[in-house]
Amino acid sequence: MHLMPKIKVWVLVGPGQKLGTGRADLLQAIDELGSLQKAAARFGMSYRYAWGVLRALERELGTPLVERVPGGRRGGGSRLTRQARELLSRYRRFQEALQRHGAREFRRIFGADGR
């Protein structure tokens, strides 16, 4: 048997609201795809559900995370606000730091081969 650590990181935003890997991935997909609808589809969630998740986070944070982009005939899209990019960047840095620290502690406690 080979053991490996897996650390889940949640940042509590308010009562019942948290920023975790799933919501961070949704924000990143919006940034990459320029569309909340396409980002939601990537993860198999409805647009309505994804929008509800973002609205709840925005409400607790007190700042907008996503803004609509007008697009004329080609249709519009969505983009992250500066605040959302900063939140996402900080979350990813925090997540990576905990993963590195967790991996070191795991090797120290379980041994280099995880047995």
N, C-alpha and C positions, 0 to 999 in steps of 0.2 A: 504494500500500500504506500502510495506517495501522497503526502499531505501538502496542501498549498493554502496560503491565506487569501481570503477575499473580503475586502473591507467595503462596506456600504457607507456612504457619507450623506447625511441629511443635514441641512441647515434649516432650523425652525424659523419660520418667517412670522408666524402668528398662530393663534389657536386653530389647529387643524390644517395649517398650511406649512408646507416644507418645500425646500429646493433640494432635489436629489438628482441622481443621474438621468432619470427619465425626462424631467422638466428641463434640465440643462441641455440634454440632447435635442429636445424640441426647440429651444431657443437657438441652438447652433444650426439646426436644420433650416430654420426661418432665415437666419443670416446667410447661409449657403445658397438656398433656393430662391430667396426673395419672395416667398409666398407662405402664408400660414396654411393655406389649403394643401399645398404640396408637401409641406413639412408634416402636417397631420397624417396625410395619406402614407408617407414613408413609414410611419409607425403603426399603421392600421387603426388610427383613431378618427373619429368624425371631426369635421371642422368645428361643429358646435361644442363638442367636448373639449377640444384643444383651446378654443376661444374662452370657454368657461374657466379652465385651469389658469390661463394667463390673466384673465380679469380678476380672479381671486387673489393671485399673487400681487397684481398691481394694487389692488385695494389694501392689502396688508402692508405693502411696502410704501404706499403713498406716492408712487411715481409710475408713469407709463413705461411699459417695456417694449411695446410694439406700436408702430405707427403705420398707417396706410399710405401707400404711394400711388398717386393717380397715374393712370397709364393711357388714357385716351382710347383709341381703337384696339390697341393690343391688350387692354385690360390693365388693371392695377396690380398691386402686390403689397407686400408688407416688408418692413425692415425693423431691425432692432434700434431702440433709442440708445443714446450714449450711455445712459444709466444701465440698460440691460447688458450692453457689451462689457461694461465694467464689472457688473455683478457676475456675469458668466466667466470672465477672466479670473476674478478672485476665487470663485467656486472651483474652477479647474485647478488653479495653483494650490488651493487648500487640499483638494482631493489628491493631487499628485504627491504633495508633501506627506500626507497621512499614509499613502500607499508605500512610499519609500521607507518611512519610519516603521510602518507595520511589517514590511518585508525584513528589515534589519532585526526587529524584535522577534519575529518568527524564527529566523535562522538562529538567533541566540538561544531561544527557548527550545526549539525542536531539533536543532542541528542543521548543518548545511544541506543535507539531503532530504530533510523534511520527514524523517522517520523517527 
